[in-house]
Amino acid sequence: MRKFRNKLLITALGLQVLLIGPVIAESVTGIGSEEISQDQAALVLDSLHVQEPPGNRPQAMVASYYGSYFHGRKTASGEIFNQYAMTCAHKSLPFDTKLIVNNPRNGKSVEVRVNDRGPYPPGRDIDLSFAAAKEIGLIRPGVAEVEVYVLHSENSENKKDIASN
């Protein structure tokens, strides 16, 4: 009797799948890429952007630097950290984003490339490599407020106007 009930249950489930399957398939048609309107496609593409639109307004940030302890270790981007390269760590900007960092106290600036994540101490926004920090006079104070410009293709021609020195 038990075998008969099991066979009957399996048969009933199979029939439900056969009868309900086409109804489900019909209800999800139109979800494919052919049915996406241009407005929906623009919304999807817009949601993929991770940066602000280009502009020439500086962002005030608190900068620090990191050097010899991390020299030769892997960065979050996978490349090896070189304290003598013009690179930086930022919490959210995409890797390979180019920035101009100005030190308003002395008017010096440097162009760096994001290749790592951090900084992790609270209250800091950007970690410069030792060489980049030295270039703008950040070694002695260790931490300072800076102005950061994100370079986009639209404003990269103006980088001489953006940089202080």
C-alpha positions, -999 to 999 in steps of 0.1 A, spaced: 0 0 0 28 24 9 45 19 -26 12 26 -43 8 59 -23 43 70 -32 38 63 -69 5 82 -68 21 112 -51 50 113 -76 25 110 -105 4 139 -90 35 161 -86 46 153 -122 12 163 -135 12 196 -116 46 204 -131 34 196 -166 2 217 -161 16 246 -142 50 249 -161 36 264 -193 16 290 -172 47 301 -154 67 302 -186 40 324 -202 39 348 -172 77 355 -174 78 361 -211 87 398 -217 113 397 -190 140 390 -216 164 416 -230 143 421 -261 114 435 -240 135 461 -220 125 496 -230 151 523 -237 142 540 -204 148 508 -185 181 503 -203 192 538 -195 183 532 -158 203 500 -158 233 517 -173 230 547 -150 229 524 -120 263 510 -130 281 543 -126 301 545 -94 315 580 -97 300 615 -97 297 632 -131 328 651 -141 334 685 -127 362 708 -116 351 712 -80 376 699 -55 366 676 -27 381 684 7 396 653 22 419 643 51 450 627 37 477 606 53 504 584 38 517 549 40 551 536 30 578 511 40 557 487 61 535 480 30 562 483 4 563 451 -17 530 438 -5 499 432 -26 473 460 -28 436 455 -31 438 459 -68 463 430 -70 494 450 -79 524 452 -57 526 484 -36 556 506 -44 561 534 -19 580 554 -46 551 553 -71 525 580 -74 496 560 -61 470 562 -34 443 543 -15 407 554 -15 377 537 1 353 538 -29 368 553 -61 374 527 -88 409 514 -93 430 533 -119 410 565 -112 434 594 -116 434 622 -90 451 655 -85 458 662 -48 466 697 -38 480 707 -4 465 742 2 490 750 29 520 751 6 503 751 -29 520 719 -40 501 692 -60 506 657 -73 488 634 -97 481 600 -83 463 568 -94 440 548 -71 453 512 -67 444 503 -32 416 505 -6 418 524 27 426 544 47 413 526 77 419 550 106 387 570 113 385 605 99 409 599 70 397 598 34 428 591 13 462 574 18 490 586 -4 521 566 -12 553 579 5 565 595 -28 532 613 -34 531 625 2 567 638 0 559 656 -33 532 677 -15 549 681 18 528 657 38 557 637 54 563 660 84 527 666 95 517 630 86 480 640 82 466 671 65 435 685 48 439 684 10 418 692 -21 412 663 -44 401 666 -80 389 635 -99 403 635 -134 379 625 -161 384 625 -198 363 657 -199 385 677 -175 419 660 -180 429 687 -205 425 713 -177 448 695 -152 474 723 -154 447 747 -143 436 723 -115 471 717 -101 485 743 -78 522 741 -87 
